[in-house]
């Protein structure tokens, strides 16, 4: 929505750049009618929600149990047995699940903070390998 309010100013600034379809963008940004001023943010907000829905609908969903991890990505579903999991850790914003032999079984973004994700895996007995999940060493 902020882009809708800033669009006229942004287009004036960008007008000096050699980009394709600049005339169309200038035309869209030139409307100063009150309906367009309010409509631009609303339309861009709706477009943003649609894009967010498409992205999240394709995101991986992990369902953990003591016996297996079910990985659902869109219409695809995979099951990883507990015995196959050699280690789980977080790197950047992604969670990696590796087999006992070191093969990558899963490496993608997972919703939730570090503590929540670590707690979910450790609650079901999976080997979480992040430094954050370990207890601090006892002092002297």
Backbone as JSON Lines, residues from 0, in Angstrom:
{"i":0,"aa":"X","n":[0.82,-1.19,0.0],"ca":[0.0,0.0,0.0],"c":[0.87,1.25,0.0]}
{"i":1,"aa":"X","n":[2.0,1.16,0.69],"ca":[2.91,2.29,0.7],"c":[3.41,2.64,-0.69]}
{"i":2,"aa":"X","n":[3.6,1.61,-1.5],"ca":[4.03,1.84,-2.88],"c":[2.98,2.62,-3.66]}
{"i":3,"aa":"X","n":[1.7,2.38,-3.36],"ca":[0.64,3.11,-4.03],"c":[0.68,4.6,-3.74]}
{"i":4,"aa":"X","n":[1.0,4.96,-2.51],"ca":[1.12,6.37,-2.16],"c":[2.39,6.98,-2.75]}
{"i":5,"aa":"X","n":[3.45,6.19,-2.8],"ca":[4.74,6.7,-3.26],"c":[4.9,6.59,-4.78]}
{"i":6,"aa":"X","n":[3.98,5.92,-5.46],"ca":[4.13,5.68,-6.89],"c":[4.34,6.95,-7.72]}
{"i":7,"aa":"X","n":[3.55,8.0,-7.53],"ca":[3.79,9.2,-8.35],"c":[5.19,9.78,-8.15]}
{"i":8,"aa":"X","n":[5.62,9.89,-6.91],"ca":[6.97,10.41,-6.64],"c":[8.03,9.49,-7.23]}
{"i":9,"aa":"X","n":[7.85,8.19,-7.05],"ca":[8.8,7.21,-7.55],"c":[8.9,7.27,-9.07]}
{"i":10,"aa":"X","n":[7.77,7.4,-9.74],"ca":[7.79,7.47,-11.2],"c":[8.46,8.74,-11.71]}
{"i":11,"aa":"X","n":[8.31,9.85,-10.99],"ca":[9.01,11.07,-11.39],"c":[10.52,10.88,-11.28]}
{"i":12,"aa":"X","n":[10.94,10.2,-10.23],"ca":[12.37,9.94,-10.02],"c":[12.92,8.96,-11.06]}
{"i":13,"aa":"X","n":[12.15,7.93,-11.36],"ca":[12.57,6.87,-12.29],"c":[12.47,7.33,-13.74]}
{"i":14,"aa":"X","n":[11.74,8.4,-13.99],"ca":[11.52,8.86,-15.37],"c":[12.81,9.18,-16.1]}
{"i":15,"aa":"X","n":[13.88,9.42,-15.37],"ca":[15.16,9.72,-16.02],"c":[15.92,8.46,-16.41]}
{"i":16,"aa":"X","n":[15.46,7.3,-15.96],"ca":[16.15,6.04,-16.25],"c":[15.66,5.47,-17.58]}
{"i":17,"aa":"X","n":[16.52,4.75,-18.29],"ca":[16.1,4.14,-19.56],"c":[15.47,2.76,-19.34]}
{"i":18,"aa":"X","n":[14.2,2.74,-18.93],"ca":[13.53,1.46,-18.71],"c":[12.41,1.3,-19.74]}
{"i":19,"aa":"X","n":[12.08,0.05,-20.08],"ca":[11.01,-0.18,-21.06],"c":[9.64,0.17,-20.48]}
{"i":20,"aa":"X","n":[8.74,0.53,-21.35],"ca":[7.35,0.86,-21.0],"c":[7.25,2.02,-20.02]}
{"i":21,"aa":"X","n":[8.21,2.93,-20.06],"ca":[8.21,4.07,-19.15],"c":[6.99,4.95,-19.39]}
{"i":22,"aa":"X","n":[6.56,5.11,-20.63],"ca":[5.39,5.94,-20.93],"c":[4.13,5.38,-20.27]}
{"i":23,"aa":"X","n":[3.99,4.07,-20.26],"ca":[2.83,3.45,-19.62],"c":[2.88,3.71,-18.12]}
{"i":24,"aa":"X","n":[4.06,3.55,-17.51],"ca":[4.18,3.8,-16.08],"c":[3.91,5.27,-15.74]}
{"i":25,"aa":"X","n":[4.4,6.18,-16.56],"ca":[4.13,7.61,-16.35],"c":[2.63,7.89,-16.42]}
{"i":26,"aa":"X","n":[1.97,7.26,-17.39],"ca":[0.53,7.44,-17.55],"c":[-0.22,6.97,-16.29]}
{"i":27,"aa":"X","n":[0.15,5.79,-15.79],"ca":[-0.51,5.25,-14.6],"c":[-0.24,6.11,-13.37]}
{"i":28,"aa":"X","n":[0.92,6.69,-13.29],"ca":[1.26,7.51,-12.14],"c":[0.76,8.93,-12.23]}
{"i":29,"aa":"X","n":[0.24,9.33,-13.37],"ca":[-0.16,10.72,-13.57],"c":[-1.55,11.04,-13.03]}
{"i":30,"aa":"X","n":[-2.36,10.04,-12.72],"ca":[-3.71,10.3,-12.23],"c":[-3.66,10.89,-10.83]}
{"i":31,"aa":"X","n":[-4.28,12.03,-10.67],"ca":[-4.31,12.68,-9.36],"c":[-5.73,12.75,-8.81]}
{"i":32,"aa":"X","n":[-6.66,12.12,-9.48],"ca":[-8.04,12.09,-9.01],"c":[-8.07,11.41,-7.64]}
{"i":33,"aa":"X","n":[-8.9,11.91,-6.71],"ca":[-8.95,11.31,-5.36],"c":[-9.21,9.81,-5.37]}
{"i":34,"aa":"X","n":[-10.03,9.35,-6.3],"ca":[-10.3,7.92,-6.37],"c":[-9.04,7.13,-6.71]}
{"i":35,"aa":"X","n":[-8.21,7.65,-7.61],"ca":[-6.96,6.98,-7.97],"c":[-5.95,7.04,-6.83]}
{"i":36,"aa":"X","n":[-5.92,8.16,-6.12],"ca":[-4.97,8.27,-5.01],"c":[-5.29,7.22,-3.96]}
{"i":37,"aa":"X","n":[-6.55,7.0,-3.69],"ca":[-6.95,5.97,-2.72],"c":[-6.95,4.58,-3.35]}
{"i":38,"aa":"X","n":[-7.24,4.51,-4.65],"ca":[-7.36,3.22,-5.31],"c":[-6.04,2.54,-5.56]}
{"i":39,"aa":"X","n":[-4.99,3.32,-5.85],"ca":[-3.67,2.71,-6.11],"c":[-3.2,1.87,-4.93]}
{"i":40,"aa":"X","n":[-3.2,2.42,-3.7],"ca":[-2.75,1.59,-2.58],"c":[-3.63,0.36,-2.36]}
{"i":41,"aa":"X","n":[-4.94,0.51,-2.54],"ca":[-5.83,-0.63,-2.35],"c":[-5.56,-1.72,-3.37]}
{"i":42,"aa":"X","n":[-5.41,-1.34,-4.63],"ca":[-5.15,-2.33,-5.68],"c":[-3.8,-3.01,-5.45]}
{"i":43,"aa":"X","n":[-2.77,-2.21,-5.13],"ca":[-1.46,-2.81,-4.88],"c":[-1.47,-3.69,-3.63]}
{"i":44,"aa":"X","n":[-2.26,-3.32,-2.63],"ca":[-2.4,-4.15,-1.44],"c":[-3.03,-5.5,-1.76]}
{"i":45,"aa":"X","n":[-4.06,-5.49,-2.58],"ca":[-4.71,-6.73,-3.0],"c":[-3.76,-7.59,-3.82]}
{"i":46,"aa":"X","n":[-3.02,-6.97,-4.73],"ca":[-2.04,-7.72,-5.52],"c":[-0.99,-8.34,-4.6]}
{"i":47,"aa":"X","n":[-0.54,-7.6,-3.6],"ca":[0.43,-8.13,-2.64],"c":[-0.11,-9.32,-1.86]}
{"i":48,"aa":"X","n":[-1.39,-9.25,-1.46],"ca":[-2.0,-10.37,-0.74],"c":[-2.1,-11.61,-1.62]}
{"i":49,"aa":"X","n":[-2.45,-11.42,-2.88],"ca":[-2.53,-12.56,-3.81],"c":[-1.15,-13.2,-3.98]}
{"i":50,"aa":"X","n":[-0.13,-12.37,-4.16],"ca":[1.23,-12.9,-4.31],"c":[1.66,-13.64,-3.05]}
{"i":51,"aa":"X","n":[1.36,-13.06,-1.88],"ca":[1.71,-13.72,-0.61],"c":[0.99,-15.06,-0.47]}
{"i":52,"aa":"X","n":[-0.27,-15.12,-0.88],"ca":[-1.02,-16.37,-0.81],"c":[-0.41,-17.43,-1.71]}
{"i":53,"aa":"X","n":[-0.03,-17.04,-2.91],"ca":[0.59,-18.0,-3.85],"c":[1.9,-18.51,-3.29]}
{"i":54,"aa":"X","n":[2.71,-17.62,-2.73],"ca":[4.01,-18.04,-2.17],"c":[3.81,-18.97,-0.99]}
{"i":55,"aa":"X","n":[2.92,-18.63,-0.07],"ca":[2.74,-19.47,1.11],"c":[2.05,-20.78,0.79]}
{"i":56,"aa":"X","n":[1.22,-20.82,-0.24],"ca":[0.57,-22.08,-0.57],"c":[1.56,-23.08,-1.14]}
{"i":57,"aa":"X","n":[2.68,-22.61,-1.67],"ca":[3.7,-23.49,-2.22],"c":[4.82,-23.78,-1.22]}
{"i":58,"aa":"X","n":[4.76,-23.18,-0.03],"ca":[5.8,-23.4,0.98],"c":[5.67,-24.8,1.57]}
{"i":59,"aa":"X","n":[6.79,-25.31,2.03],"ca":[6.81,-26.65,2.62],"c":[6.14,-26.63,3.99]}
{"i":60,"aa":"X","n":[5.39,-27.69,4.28],"ca":[4.76,-27.88,5.58],"c":[5.3,-29.18,6.15]}
{"i":61,"aa":"X","n":[5.91,-29.1,7.34],"ca":[6.44,-30.29,7.99],"c":[5.49,-30.7,9.11]}
{"i":62,"aa":"X","n":[5.15,-31.97,9.13],"ca":[4.34,-32.54,10.21],"c":[5.22,-33.56,10.92]}
{"i":63,"aa":"X","n":[5.53,-33.26,12.18],"ca":[6.45,-34.11,12.94],"c":[5.7,-35.05,13.86]}
{"i":64,"aa":"X","n":[6.19,-36.26,13.96],"ca":[5.74,-37.21,14.96],"c":[6.98,-37.96,15.46]}
{"i":65,"aa":"X","n":[6.81,-38.78,16.47],"ca":[7.95,-39.53,17.0],"c":[8.48,-40.55,16.0]}
{"i":66,"aa":"X","n":[7.68,-40.96,15.03],"ca":[8.08,-42.01,14.09],"c":[8.5,-41.5,12.72]}
{"i":67,"aa":"X","n":[8.02,-40.29,12.32],"ca":[8.3,-39.83,10.96],"c":[8.11,-38.33,10.83]}
{"i":68,"aa":"X","n":[8.63,-37.81,9.73],"ca":[8.41,-36.42,9.34],"c":[7.7,-36.46,7.99]}
{"i":69,"aa":"X","n":[6.55,-35.82,7.93],"ca":[5.83,-35.73,6.67],"c":[6.12,-34.35,6.08]}
{"i":70,"aa":"X","n":[6.6,-34.33,4.85],"ca":[6.95,-33.09,4.17],"c":[5.97,-32.89,3.02]}
{"i":71,"aa":"X","n":[5.19,-31.81,3.11],"ca":[4.2,-31.51,2.08],"c":[4.61,-30.21,1.4]}
{"i":72,"aa":"X","n":[4.82,-30.3,0.07],"ca":[5.16,-29.14,-0.75],"c":[4.16,-29.09,-1.89]}
{"i":73,"aa":"X","n":[3.19,-28.19,-1.78],"ca":[2.12,-28.13,-2.78],"c":[1.31,-29.41,-2.73]}
{"i":74,"aa":"X","n":[1.25,-30.13,-3.83],"ca":[0.52,-31.4,-3.89],"c":[1.41,-32.61,-3.61]}
{"i":75,"aa":"X","n":[2.71,-32.39,-3.47],"ca":[3.64,-33.48,-3.24],"c":[3.81,-33.74,-1.74]}
{"i":76,"aa":"X","n":[3.82,-35.03,-1.38],"ca":[4.0,-35.43,0.01],"c":[5.1,-36.48,0.07]}
{"i":77,"aa":"X","n":[6.06,-36.26,0.98],"ca":[7.11,-37.25,1.23],"c":[7.11,-37.59,2.71]}
{"i":78,"aa":"X","n":[7.51,-38.81,3.02],"ca":[7.61,-39.24,4.41],"c":[9.04,-39.68,4.67]}
{"i":79,"aa":"X","n":[9.63,-39.13,5.72],"ca":[10.98,-39.5,6.13],"c":[10.86,-40.2,7.48]}
{"i":80,"aa":"X","n":[11.27,-41.46,7.52],"ca":[11.19,-42.23,8.75],"c":[12.21,-41.72,9.77]}
{"i":81,"aa":"X","n":[11.89,-41.83,11.04],"ca":[12.75,-41.35,12.12],"c":[14.15,-41.96,12.03]}
{"i":82,"aa":"X","n":[14.24,-43.21,11.64],"ca":[15.53,-43.9,11.57],"c":[16.44,-43.32,10.5]}
{"i":83,"aa":"X","n":[15.87,-42.66,9.5],"ca":[16.65,-42.08,8.42],"c":[17.32,-40.75,8.81]}
{"i":84,"aa":"X","n":[16.81,-40.09,9.84],"ca":[17.28,-38.75,10.2],"c":[18.54,-38.84,11.05]}
{"i":85,"aa":"X","n":[19.62,-38.27,10.52],"ca":[20.88,-38.24,11.25],"c":[21.11,-36.93,11.97]}
{"i":86,"aa":"X","n":[20.52,-35.86,11.47],"ca":[20.68,-34.56,12.09],"c":[19.76,-33.52,11.49]}
{"i":87,"aa":"X","n":[19.4,-32.55,12.32],"ca":[18.54,-31.45,11.9],"c":[19.17,-30.17,12.43]}
{"i":88,"aa":"X","n":[19.27,-29.15,11.57],"ca":[19.78,-27.86,12.03],"c":[19.24,-26.74,11.16]}
{"i":89,"aa":"X","n":[19.39,-25.56,11.65],"ca":[18.94,-24.38,10.94],"c":[20.14,-23.62,10.43]}
{"i":90,"aa":"X","n":[20.08,-23.17,9.17],"ca":[21.13,-22.32,8.61],"c":[20.45,-21.2,7.86]}
{"i":91,"aa":"X","n":[20.76,-19.98,8.26],"ca":[20.04,-18.84,7.69],"c":[18.58,-18.94,8.08]}
{"i":92,"aa":"X","n":[17.7,-18.83,7.12],"ca":[16.27,-18.96,7.38],"c":[15.75,-20.34,7.05]}
{"i":93,"aa":"X","n":[16.64,-21.26,6.74],"ca":[16.22,-22.59,6.29],"c":[16.5,-23.64,7.35]}
{"i":94,"aa":"X","n":[15.78,-24.75,7.23],"ca":[16.0,-25.92,8.08],"c":[16.52,-27.03,7.18]}
{"i":95,"aa":"X","n":[17.58,-27.68,7.62],"ca":[18.15,-28.8,6.86],"c":[18.0,-30.07,7.68]}
{"i":96,"aa":"X","n":[17.49,-31.1,7.01],"ca":[17.39,-32.43,7.6],"c":[18.31,-33.32,6.8]}
{"i":97,"aa":"X","n":[19.26,-33.96,7.5],"ca":[20.22,-34.83,6.83],"c":[20.03,-36.27,7.3]}
{"i":98,"aa":"X","n":[20.36,-37.2,6.41],"ca":[20.28,-38.61,6.75],"c":[21.49,-39.0,7.58]}
{"i":99,"aa":"X","n":[21.49,-40.21,8.07],"ca":[22.61,-40.72,8.85],"c":[23.88,-40.72,8.01]}
{"i":100,"aa":"X","n":[23.75,-40.95,6.71],"ca":[24.9,-40.96,5.79],"c":[25.3,-39.56,5.33]}
{"i":101,"aa":"X","n":[24.54,-38.52,5.74],"ca":[24.88,-37.16,5.36],"c":[24.15,-36.63,4.13]}
{"i":102,"aa":"X","n":[23.27,-37.44,3.57],"ca":[22.5,-36.99,2.4],"c":[21.44,-35.98,2.85]}
{"i":103,"aa":"X","n":[21.23,-34.93,2.06],"ca":[20.24,-33.91,2.41],"c":[18.84,-34.43,2.08]}
{"i":104,"aa":"X","n":[18.0,-34.54,3.1],"ca":[16.63,-35.01,2.93],"c":[15.66,-33.85,2.75]}
{"i":105,"aa":"X","n":[15.99,-32.71,3.34],"ca":[15.15,-31.52,3.24],"c":[16.02,-30.31,3.51]}
{"i":106,"aa":"X","n":[15.83,-29.24,2.72],"ca":[16.57,-27.99,2.92],"c":[15.74,-26.85,2.34]}
{"i":107,"aa":"X","n":[14.92,-26.25,3.19],"ca":[14.03,-25.2,2.71],"c":[13.59,-24.34,3.89]}
{"i":108,"aa":"X","n":[12.87,-23.27,3.57],"ca":[12.34,-22.38,4.6],"c":[11.23,-23.07,5.36]}
{"i":109,"aa":"X","n":[11.18,-22.77,6.67],"ca":[10.12,-23.28,7.53],"c":[9.65,-22.1,8.39]}
{"i":110,"aa":"X","n":[8.33,-21.94,8.49],"ca":[7.78,-20.85,9.28],"c":[8.05,-21.08,10.77]}
{"i":111,"aa":"X","n":[8.33,-20.0,11.48],"ca":[8.54,-20.06,12.92],"c":[9.92,-19.62,13.29]}
{"i":112,"aa":"X","n":[10.07,-19.22,14.52],"ca":[11.36,-18.78,15.03],"c":[12.27,-19.95,15.37]}
{"i":113,"aa":"X","n":[13.54,-19.63,15.64],"ca":[14.52,-20.67,15.93],"c":[14.11,-21.53,17.11]}
{"i":114,"aa":"X","n":[13.67,-20.89,18.19],"ca":[13.33,-21.63,19.4],"c":[12.13,-22.55,19.18]}
{"i":115,"aa":"X","n":[11.14,-22.09,18.45],"ca":[9.94,-22.89,18.19],"c":[10.28,-24.11,17.34]}
{"i":116,"aa":"X","n":[11.08,-23.9,16.31],"ca":[11.46,-25.01,15.43],"c":[12.31,-26.02,16.19]}
{"i":117,"aa":"X","n":[13.29,-25.53,16.95],"ca":[14.14,-26.43,17.74],"c":[13.31,-27.23,18.74]}
{"i":118,"aa":"X","n":[12.37,-26.58,19.4],"ca":[11.53,-27.28,20.38],"c":[10.67,-28.35,19.72]}
{"i":119,"aa":"X","n":[10.16,-28.07,18.53],"ca":[9.33,-29.06,17.84],"c":[10.13,-30.31,17.51]}
{"i":120,"aa":"X","n":[11.34,-30.14,17.0],"ca":[12.15,-31.31,16.65],"c":[12.62,-32.06,17.89]}
{"i":121,"aa":"X","n":[13.11,-31.34,18.9],"ca":[13.62,-32.02,20.09],"c":[12.5,-32.69,20.89]}
{"i":122,"aa":"X","n":[11.3,-32.13,20.87],"ca":[10.16,-32.74,21.57],"c":[9.86,-34.13,21.02]}
{"i":123,"aa":"X","n":[10.12,-34.33,19.73],"ca":[9.87,-35.64,19.11],"c":[11.13,-36.49,19.02]}
{"i":124,"aa":"X","n":[12.22,-36.05,19.65],"ca":[13.42,-36.86,19.74],"c":[14.36,-36.8,18.55]}
{"i":125,"aa":"X","n":[14.22,-35.81,17.68],"ca":[15.12,-35.68,16.54],"c":[16.4,-34.98,16.98]}
{"i":126,"aa":"X","n":[17.54,-35.36,16.4],"ca":[18.83,-34.79,16.81],"c":[19.02,-33.36,16.28]}
{"i":127,"aa":"X","n":[18.65,-32.37,17.09],"ca":[18.81,-30.97,16.72],"c":[20.26,-30.59,16.98]}
{"i":128,"aa":"X","n":[20.92,-30.03,15.98],"ca":[22.36,-29.8,16.06],"c":[22.75,-28.33,16.13]}
{"i":129,"aa":"X","n":[21.84,-27.47,16.53],"ca":[22.14,-26.06,16.61],"c":[22.73,-25.7,17.96]}
{"i":130,"aa":"X","n":[23.64,-24.77,17.97],"ca":[24.26,-24.32,19.22],"c":[23.2,-23.69,20.12]}
{"i":131,"aa":"X","n":[22.18,-23.03,19.54],"ca":[21.15,-22.36,20.31],"c":[20.36,-23.33,21.17]}
{"i":132,"aa":"X","n":[20.22,-24.58,20.76],"ca":[19.39,-25.54,21.47],"c":[20.13,-26.19,22.63]}
{"i":133,"aa":"X","n":[21.47,-26.08,22.64],"ca":[22.23,-26.73,23.7],"c":[22.21,-25.88,24.95]}
{"i":134,"aa":"X","n":[22.32,-26.57,26.07],"ca":[22.39,-25.83,27.33],"c":[23.79,-25.27,27.5]}
{"i":135,"aa":"X","n":[23.92,-24.09,28.09],"ca":[25.25,-23.5,28.24],"c":[26.1,-24.34,29.19]}
{"i":136,"aa":"X","n":[27.4,-24.36,28.98],"ca":[28.27,-25.15,29.85],"c":[28.24,-24.62,31.27]}
{"i":137,"aa":"X","n":[28.39,-25.54,32.19],"ca":[28.39,-25.15,33.61],"c":[29.66,-24.39,33.94]}
{"i":138,"aa":"X","n":[29.51,-23.4,34.78],"ca":[30.66,-22.58,35.17],"c":[31.57,-23.32,36.13]}
{"i":139,"aa":"X","n":[32.76,-22.76,36.39],"ca":[33.72,-23.44,37.3],"c":[33.29,-23.43,38.71]}
